[in-house]
Structures are given as C-alpha cells and as structure tokens.
Amino acid sequence: MPEGLTLDAPRLEDGAALWRIARDSRTLDLNSSYSYLLWCRDFAATSVVARDAAGEPVGFITGYVRPARPRTLVVWQVAVDGAARGRGLAAAMLDGLTARTARELGVDGIETTVTPDNTPSNRLFTSFAERHGATAEKEVLFDAGVFPESGHEPEVLYRIGPVAFPADTERPAAR
C-alpha cells in the first residue's frame, strides 16, 4: 500500500468524491452522481476506497458479486485521482478488495471488462492474475455494435481465477 494511504469500505458520504474522481479521470464511462451514492450504500462490501491522511477518497474500485456466480467479484470501475497516480494504488486496491471479499464472501475469482485501448487497465488485470497465480481468460463480451452510441470500443471480458490468496486469508465454506 502506498505510504500515507489506507483502504476502507466506501460510505454514503463518499459518493460525491467517487463521482468526481470518475469524472476527472476522463477515461471512465461516467455514471450519474446518484449511482455512486447507491454504490456506496448498497455495494460497500464489494467495493473499496483509498483514503489519504486526511481521510479523503483518492481512489476507488466499485464491484459486486455476480448473482449467477456467487464466488465471482465483478469489478465495475477502477479510478485513481490524478494526484495519487503512479504509486501502485490501483493494484493495492484490487489486492485489498479481493482479499477482503475472499475472506468475507468466499470470492475466488474476478470478472471485469476492459476496452482494448485501455492499456493501464489491461496491465492491471494481467499483472493481478500473475501475482496471484491465476489464469486470465479473455474474450469479447460486448462487441462495439451493441452499444447505442457510435465509436464505443468492444468490451473484453477478463475472467480471472481461481485466485490464490495468502494463507492467512480465511475463506468461508462454499455456499
């Protein structure tokens, strides 16, 4: 974890900061501010926020457990505030979130989608799989033609798992 930063579950009052970080990234599909408030309320157990020494959010990952695959964490968005980039924060948040969801929810794999031109995210998920000794399967989930707006890149599904966590991570029994 980068020095001076801590990981935490998001709280309702973090919603506006998450929306701002996503907006300022200029790479993420920006959801409504309302959706970030809901995410902080309803999906805090499957999301993470990185806080600076003053307790302010400087990065986040939103995620949810996939209903059809209850041992799979779907990573929705990963964002790091401009001032906190280049310090390995995205990887630290992903490692922390997956370890927590493994321990608390029995998650042993992740899914996410990434556009082909998003080099930082492609590196993030490839290196995550390597760090955890997991396979990473990739296939196009949503072709560009299914999006209503023109010019949207295809979304490539990463399916990573099973993930090997440190021995001190207790896993609940399979459900």
Beta strands, then each sheet from edge to edge (+ up, - down):
strand 1: 6-8
strand 2: 48-51
strand 3: 57-66
strand 4: 69-80
strand 5: 109-114
strand 6: 135-142
strand 7: 155-161
sheet 1: 1+ 2- 3+ 4- 5- 7+ 6-
end
